[in-house]
């Protein structure tokens, strides 16, 4: 504490920075090292810290098992300053998940850098995770130095765990000794200050590229968590080489569903424009269904998703057979009182019932197959055996047609007018587009937002004003600039020709 400056805020910041270095080394093992709590001995040491490091470790383990003042943790470390020492520290080998034995002592020697000390802590943690120190002749890694090599404390550059360390760690897990690694430490973010260098962008930071070596390779971010000069963006589908991509570049395709819409980069952000879809209630699937939440909802499609190709929506007789019940096998939803019986008008909005072409239904779902033969039709559904308080995954999707001009909504068959579809495409979009979920026209290719009335220019495209593909407002200026650039050379050329002819005459 005294050696690091004897200031609580400064020392805390250094310890947090230290663990960000340690965490970056363990990230390749899919492990996150979390500093769950910190105690500073500001007045006096609570145990004698002199003597050999193994004896100090035992004294520290005895103290921490009696004084459990720190928050829940897997392993506790004591950091001790030593002017000179031939040791780097000690830890309990392979005992990270044994509560009374998990601990370590790391010696912070004079003139040692914080990054070098982070390697010491990482090595001691590695020993607790079943790793051994590396034999340089047999163990190899992708970094500038291997973490578990004794000499890596003095090496610069990125550190990585070697093939030997990874093998040791896998054996540690296979032996069941790493069970405590599966828990997620509870963190109180109210006390968490932003730390530059932990590769997490926190309040007050424009970016965070990690360690000094990592920041040297980062083209967008500086070591001080600030963007480099001239940088427009850091990441996102509309960010390339730290610059915004050109307006109108496709950043989100419309998938295979006709109710989804394409989105484009707007040229002023690294992120794609908000996800848009065709307005709820728009006819789809050749006017046999309606768009709902960006999906053309049909029972046939839902059946094929569950039972595969060839499956289709069952006839009404199948729904009567299955959904006239009020149990797990057939129902119209459930609450704390149990399963709800379907009213006759709501039969097609309860549990999905499909018609299967084969004699034996096949599905990859982990559920019991419920089937009934009705009028020479094999009617099938699934029972996921969920309790009544959990939603049954086999319920018919909202927005699915259940009768003429009616859709399912909350397991009831209601008029499709509840979707409040108010889009006169011929008037609002001039029959060259559709209305999206924001009420704007989304124009077909070749037509210009926002009304789809004019054909798009050579530099314009389809989409809507909110999808990022409207023609740029700066295009008139661009055409003026191009006209000026073409006119001036031609005018100068004409003047020169007139002057030359005049000189020839004279």
C-alpha positions in Angstrom: 0.0 0.0 0.0 2.7 2.4 1.0 4.9 1.5 -2.0 2.0 2.2 -4.4 1.5 5.7 -3.1 -0.4 5.4 0.2 -3.6 6.8 -1.5 -6.7 4.6 -1.5 -8.0 5.8 -4.9 -4.7 5.6 -6.6 -3.9 2.1 -5.2 -7.4 0.8 -6.0 -7.0 2.1 -9.6 -3.7 0.3 -9.9 -5.1 -3.0 -8.6 -8.0 -2.8 -10.9 -5.6 -2.1 -13.8 -3.6 -5.1 -12.7 -6.5 -7.5 -12.9 -7.5 -6.2 -16.3 -4.0 -7.3 -17.5 -4.5 -10.7 -15.8 -8.0 -11.1 -17.3 -6.7 -10.4 -20.8 -4.3 -13.4 -20.4 -7.0 -15.8 -19.2 -9.6 -14.7 -21.8 -8.1 -17.2 -24.3 -9.1 -20.0 -21.9 -12.7 -18.7 -21.8 -12.2 -17.6 -18.2 -13.0 -14.2 -16.8 -11.0 -13.1 -13.8 -13.2 -10.8 -11.6 -11.9 -8.7 -8.7 -15.0 -9.1 -6.5 -13.6 -7.3 -3.4 -10.5 -5.5 -2.2 -9.2 -4.9 1.3 -6.3 -2.4 1.9 -4.2 -2.7 5.0 -3.6 1.0 5.5 -2.6 1.2 9.2 -0.7 -2.0 9.9 -0.3 -5.5 8.6 -2.8 -8.0 10.1 -0.3 -10.9 9.9 3.5 -11.0 10.0 4.6 -10.6 6.4 8.3 -11.4 6.8 10.0 -14.8 6.4 9.8 -17.4 3.6 6.9 -17.2 1.2 5.5 -20.7 2.0 5.2 -19.8 5.7 3.6 -16.5 4.8 1.0 -18.3 2.6 0.0 -20.6 5.5 -0.4 -17.7 7.9 -2.5 -15.9 5.3 -4.7 -18.9 4.7 -5.3 -19.3 8.5 -6.1 -15.5 8.7 -8.6 -15.5 5.8 -10.4 -18.6 7.0 -11.1 -16.9 10.3 -11.7 -13.3 9.1 -14.2 -13.8 6.2 -14.7 -10.1 5.8 -14.4 -10.1 2.0 -17.3 -10.8 -0.4 -17.8 -14.2 -1.9 -14.8 -15.2 -3.9 -13.1 -18.4 -5.3 -9.6 -17.5 -4.3 -8.0 -14.8 -2.1 -4.6 -13.2 -2.8 -2.3 -11.2 -0.5 0.0 -8.7 -2.3 3.2 -8.0 -0.3 6.0 -5.6 -1.2 9.6 -6.9 -0.9 12.8 -4.9 -1.6 14.6 -8.1 -2.7 13.4 -11.6 -3.1 14.4 -14.7 -5.0 10.8 -15.9 -5.1 7.8 -14.4 -6.9 5.1 -15.8 -4.6 3.3 -19.0 -3.6 -0.2 -20.5 -4.1 -2.2 -23.6 -3.3 -1.6 -25.9 -6.3 -4.8 -27.4 -7.8 -6.9 -26.1 -4.9 -8.7 -23.1 -6.4 -12.2 -24.6 -5.7 -11.3 -25.8 -2.1 -12.6 -22.8 -0.1 -10.3 -23.2 3.0 -7.2 -23.9 0.9 -7.6 -21.5 -2.1 -5.2 -18.7 -1.7 -2.0 -17.1 -2.9 0.7 -14.6 -1.9 2.3 -12.5 -4.7 5.5 -10.6 -4.0 5.7 -7.1 -5.6 9.4 -6.4 -5.9 11.1 -3.0 -6.2 11.2 -1.5 -9.8 8.7 -4.2 -11.0 6.2 -2.9 -13.6 2.5 -3.5 -13.1 2.4 -5.7 -16.3 5.3 -7.8 -14.9 3.4 -8.2 -11.6 0.3 -9.2 -13.6 2.3 -12.1 -15.0 3.3 -13.2 -11.5 -0.4 -13.2 -10.4 -1.4 -15.1 -13.6 1.3 -17.7 -12.9 0.1 -18.2 -9.3 -3.5 -18.5 -10.5 -2.4 -21.0 -13.2 -0.8 -23.2 -10.5 -4.1 -23.1 -8.6 -5.8 -24.2 -11.8 -3.6 -27.3 -12.1 -1.0 -25.9 -14.4 2.7 -26.4 -14.1 5.6 -24.1 -15.1 6.5 -24.6 -18.7 9.4 -26.5 -20.1 10.6 -24.2 -23.0 11.7 -27.2 -25.0 8.3 -28.9 -25.0 5.8 -26.2 -24.5 4.8 -23.6 -27.2 2.4 -20.7 -27.5 1.2 -18.1 -29.9 2.2 -15.1 -27.9 5.6 -13.3 -27.6 6.1 -15.4 -24.4 4.2 -18.2 -22.6 2.5 -17.2 -19.4 3.8 -20.2 -17.4 7.4 -19.8 -18.4 9.5 -18.6 -15.5 11.2 -16.0 -17.7 8.0 -14.4 -19.0 8.0 -12.0 -16.1 10.9 -10.2 -17.8 9.5 -10.5 -21.3 7.6 -7.8 -23.2 4.7 -8.3 -25.6 1.5 -10.3 -25.5 1.5 -13.3 -23.2 -0.4 -16.5 -24.0 -0.9 -19.9 -22.3 1.1 -22.7 -23.9 -0.1 -26.0 -25.2 1.1 -27.6 -22.0 -0.8 -25.2 -19.8 -4.0 -25.7 -21.8 -3.6 -29.5 -21.5 -3.1 -29.2 -17.8 -6.1 -27.0 -17.4 -8.3 -29.4 -19.4 -7.2 -32.3 -17.1 -8.0 -30.1 -14.1 -11.6 -29.6 -15.4 -12.0 -33.3 -16.5 -11.1 -34.4 -13.0 -14.0 -32.3 -11.6 -11.8 -29.9 -9.7 -13.0 -26.8 -11.4 -16.7 -26.8 -10.4 -16.5 -23.3 -8.8 -15.5 -21.8 -12.2 -19.1 -22.2 -13.4 -20.6 -19.6 -11.0 -21.0 -16.0 -11.9 -19.7 -13.6 -9.2 -22.2 -11.0 -8.1 -20.9 -7.5 -8.8 -22.1 -4.2 -7.5 -21.7 -1.8 -10.4 -22.4 1.2 -8.2 -18.9 1.0 -6.9 -17.2 0.3 -10.2 -15.1 3.1 -11.7 -14.1 3.1 -15.4 -10.7 1.6 -16.0 -8.8 2.4 -19.2 -7.1 -0.7 -20.5 -9.6 -3.4 -19.7 -11.0 -3.6 -23.3 -14.5 -2.5 -22.0 -15.8 0.8 -23.0 -17.1 2.4 -19.8 -18.7 5.9 -19.0 -16.2 8.6 -19.9 -14.3 6.5 -22.5 -14.6 6.9 -26.2 -13.0 3.4 -26.7 -10.8 0.9 -24.9 -8.1 -1.0 -26.9 -6.5 -2.8 -23.9 -2.9 -2.9 -23.1 -0.2 -0.6 -24.5 0.9 -3.3 -27.0 -2.7 -3.9 -28.2 -3.3 -0.1 -28.6 -0.2 0.2 -30.8 -1.9 -2.2 -33.3 -5.3 -0.6 -33.0 -5.9 1.9 -35.9 -8.9 3.6 -34.2 -8.1 3.9 -30.5 -5.3 5.4 -28.4 -3.8 4.2 -25.2 -5.7 6.9 -23.3 -9.0 5.5 -24.4 -9.6 8.3 -26.9 -10.2 8.0 -30.7 -7.3 8.8 -33.0 -7.5 12.0 -35.1 -9.7 11.6 -38.1 -11.5 8.5 -36.8 -15.3 8.5 -37.3 -16.3 5.2 -35.8 -14.9 2.2 -34.0 -17.2 -0.8 -34.9 -20.5 -1.8 -36.4 -21.7 -3.0 -39.8 -21.5 0.5 -41.2 -17.9 1.1 -40.0 -14.9 0.1 -42.1 -11.3 1.1 -41.4 -12.5 3.5 -38.7 -14.6 5.4 -41.2 -18.4 5.4 -42.0 -19.2 3.4 -45.1 -21.0 5.1 -48.0 -24.7 6.0 -47.6 -26.9 3.4 -49.2 -24.6 0.4 -48.4 -26.7 -2.6 -47.5 -26.2 -3.5 -43.8 -29.1 -5.8 -43.0 -30.7 -8.0 -45.5 -34.4 -8.8 -45.5 -33.8 -12.6 -44.8 -36.2 -14.9 -46.6 -39.4 -13.4 -45.1 -41.4 -11.1 -47.4 -42.5 -9.1 -44.3 -38.9 -8.1 -43.5 -37.2 -5.0 -45.1 -33.7 -4.2 -46.1 -31.8 -1.6 -44.1 -28.9 0.6 -45.3 -26.1 2.6 -43.8 -26.9 6.3 -43.6 -23.4 7.5 -43.9 -23.3 9.2 -40.5 -23.1 6.3 -38.1 -21.2 3.0 -37.7 -24.4 1.2 -36.8 -27.1 0.0 -39.1 -30.4 1.9 -39.1 -33.1 0.5 -36.8 -34.7 -2.8 -37.9 -37.7 -2.2 -40.0 -40.5 -4.5 -41.2 -43.7 -4.3 -43.3 -46.5 -2.8 -41.3 -48.6 -5.3 -39.3 -51.7 -6.3 -41.2 -50.2 -6.1 -44.7 -51.3 -9.1 -46.8 -48.7 -11.7 -47.6 -48.3 -15.3 -48.8 -50.4 -14.5 -51.9 -53.1 -12.7 -49.8 -53.7 -15.7 -47.6 -51.9 -14.4 -44.5 -50.9 -11.2 -42.7 -47.5 -9.7 -41.8 -47.1 -9.5 -38.0 -43.9 -8.3 -36.3 -41.9 -8.7 -39.4 -43.0 -12.3 -40.2 -45.6 -13.6 -42.6 -47.4 -15.7 -40.0 -48.8 -19.0 -41.3 -49.7 -22.2 -39.5 -48.1 -24.2 -42.4 -44.8 -22.4 -41.9 -45.0 -23.1 -38.1 -45.7 -26.8 -38.7 -42.8 -27.2 -41.1 -40.5 -25.5 -38.6 -41.4 -28.2 -36.0 -42.0 -31.3 -38.1 -40.0 -30.6 -41.3 -40.8 -30.5 -45.0 -44.1 -32.0 -45.9 -45.9 -31.0 -42.7 -48.8 -28.6 -43.0 -51.6 -27.1 -40.9 -54.2 -29.6 -39.8 -57.9 -29.4 -40.8 -60.5 -28.1 -38.3 -61.4 -31.6 -37.3 -57.9 -32.1 -36.0 -58.1 -29.0 -33.9 -61.5 -30.1 -32.5 -60.0 -33.4 -31.5 -57.0 -32.0 -29.8 -58.0 -28.5 -28.5 -61.4 -29.5 -27.2 -59.5 -30.7 -24.1 -58.2 -28.6 -21.3 -55.0 -30.4 -20.3 -51.3 -30.4 -21.4 -52.3 -32.2 -24.7 -54.7 -29.6 -25.9 -55.6 -26.2 -24.6 -55.8 -22.4 -25.3 -53.2 -21.3 -22.9 -52.8 -21.5 -19.1 -52.5 -19.5 -15.9 -52.0 -20.3 -12.3 -55.4 -22.0 -12.1 -54.5 -24.5 -14.9 -55.1 -25.0 -18.6 -57.7 -23.0 -20.5 -60.4 -24.7 -22.5 -60.7 -23.4 -26.1 -64.0 -21.8 -27.1 -65.2 -23.2 -30.4 -64.3 -20.0 -32.3 -60.7 -20.1 -30.8 -59.9 -23.8 -31.6 -57.4 -22.8 -34.3 -55.6 -20.4 -31.9 -54.8 -23.0 -29.2 -52.2 -25.7 -29.5 -50.8 -26.0 -33.0 -52.0 -29.2 -34.7 -50.3 -30.3 -37.9 -51.0 -32.8 -40.6 -48.0 -35.2 -41.2 -47.5 -37.0 -44.5 -45.9 -40.1 -43.1 -47.1 -42.8 -40.8 -44.6 -42.0 -38.0 -44.0 -38.3 -37.1 -40.4 -37.3 -36.8 -39.1 -34.2 -35.0 -35.8 -33.2 -33.4 -37.6 -31.5 -30.6 -37.2 -32.9 -27.1 -40.9 -33.5 -26.5 -43.5 -36.2 -26.5 -45.4 -36.6 -29.8 -49.2 -36.5 -29.4 -51.1 -37.8 -32.4 -54.6 -38.8 -33.3 -56.1 -40.2 -36.5 -59.1 -38.2 -37.6 -61.0 -38.9 -40.8 -57.9 -40.7 -42.3 -55.7 -37.7 -41.3 -52.7 -38.1 -39.0 -53.0 -35.2 -36.6 -49.9 -34.4 -34.6 -48.7 -32.0 -32.0 -46.1 -32.0 -29.2 -46.2 -32.0 -25.5 -43.1 -30.3 -23.9 -44.4 -31.3 -20.5 -44.1 -27.7 -19.2 -45.9 -26.7 -16.0 -49.1 -24.6 -16.4 -47.3 -21.4 -15.4 -44.8 -21.7 -18.4 -46.0 -20.9 -21.9 -46.4 -23.9 -24.1 -44.0 -23.6 -27.1 -46.6 -25.3 -29.4 -49.2 -22.6 -29.1 -50.2 -21.0 -32.4 -48.2 -17.8 -33.1 -50.0 -14.5 -32.8 -50.9 -13.0 -36.2 -51.8 -16.4 -37.7 -55.0 -16.6 -39.7 -57.8 -18.5 -37.9 -60.8 -17.6 -40.1 -61.8 -15.2 -42.8 -60.3 -11.8 -42.0 -59.5 -13.0 -38.5 -56.2 -13.7 -36.7 -55.0 -15.3 -33.5 -54.1 -12.9 -30.7 -53.4 -14.2 -27.2 -55.0 -17.6 -28.2 -58.2 -15.9 -29.3 -59.6 -15.6 -32.8 -60.2 -11.9 -33.3 -60.9 -9.6 -36.3 -57.7 -8.6 -38.2 -58.8 -5.0 -37.9 -57.2 -5.0 -34.4 -53.8 -4.7 -36.2 -54.9 -1.2 -37.3 -53.5 -1.5 -40.8 -54.0 1.9 -42.4 -51.8 2.0 -45.5 -53.3 3.1 -48.8 -50.2 2.1 -50.9 -51.6 3.5 -54.1 -52.1 6.9 -52.5 -49.4 7.1 -50.0 -46.6 5.2 -51.8 -48.0 5.6 -55.3 -48.1 1.9 -55.8 -44.3 1.7 -55.8 -43.7 0.7 -52.2 -45.1 -0.6 -48.9 -45.7 0.9 -45.5 -43.2 0.0 -42.8 -43.7 -0.4 -39.0 -43.0 3.3 -38.6 -45.7 4.3 -41.0 -43.3 5.5 -43.7 -43.2 4.3 -47.3 -40.5 1.7 -48.1 -40.0 2.1 -51.8 -39.4 -0.7 -54.3 -36.0 -0.6 -56.1 -35.6 2.3 -58.5 -38.1 4.6 -56.6 -37.2 7.5 -54.4 -38.3 8.0 -50.7 -40.3 9.3 -49.0 -43.3 9.0 -51.4 -42.0 6.6 -54.0 -43.4 9.0 -56.6 -40.2 9.9 -58.4 -37.7 7.5 -60.0 -34.4 7.4 -58.1 -31.4 9.0 -59.6 -28.2 7.2 -60.5 -26.9 7.7 -57.0 -30.2 6.9 -55.2 -31.9 3.7 -54.4 -34.8 1.9 -52.8 -35.8 1.9 -49.1 -37.2 4.6 -46.9 -35.9 7.8 -45.3 -35.5 5.9 -42.0 -33.8 2.9 -43.6 -30.8 4.9 -44.6 -31.1 4.7 -48.4 -32.9 7.9 -49.3 -31.1 10.0 -51.8 -28.6 12.2 -50.2 -29.7 15.8 -49.5 -26.3 16.9 -50.7 -26.8 15.6 -54.3 -27.9 19.0 -55.8 -24.7 20.5 -54.4 -22.7 17.6 -55.9 -24.3 18.2 -59.4 -23.6 21.9 -59.2 -20.0 21.2 -58.3 -19.7 18.7 -61.2 -21.3 21.2 -63.6 -18.9 23.9 -62.4 -15.9 21.6 -62.8 -16.9 20.7 -66.3 -18.0 24.2 -67.4 -14.9 26.1 -66.3 -12.4 24.1 -68.3 -14.6 24.2 -71.4 -15.0 28.0 -71.0 -11.2 28.5 -70.6 -10.6 26.3 -73.7 -13.1 28.4 -75.8 -11.4 31.6 -74.6 -8.0 30.3 -75.6 -9.3 29.2 -79.0 -10.7 32.7 -79.6 -7.5 34.4 -78.5 -5.4 32.1 -80.7 -7.6 32.8 -83.8 -7.4 36.5 -83.2 -3.6 36.3 -83.0 -3.4 34.4 -86.2 -5.5 37.0 -88.0 -3.2 39.7 -86.8 
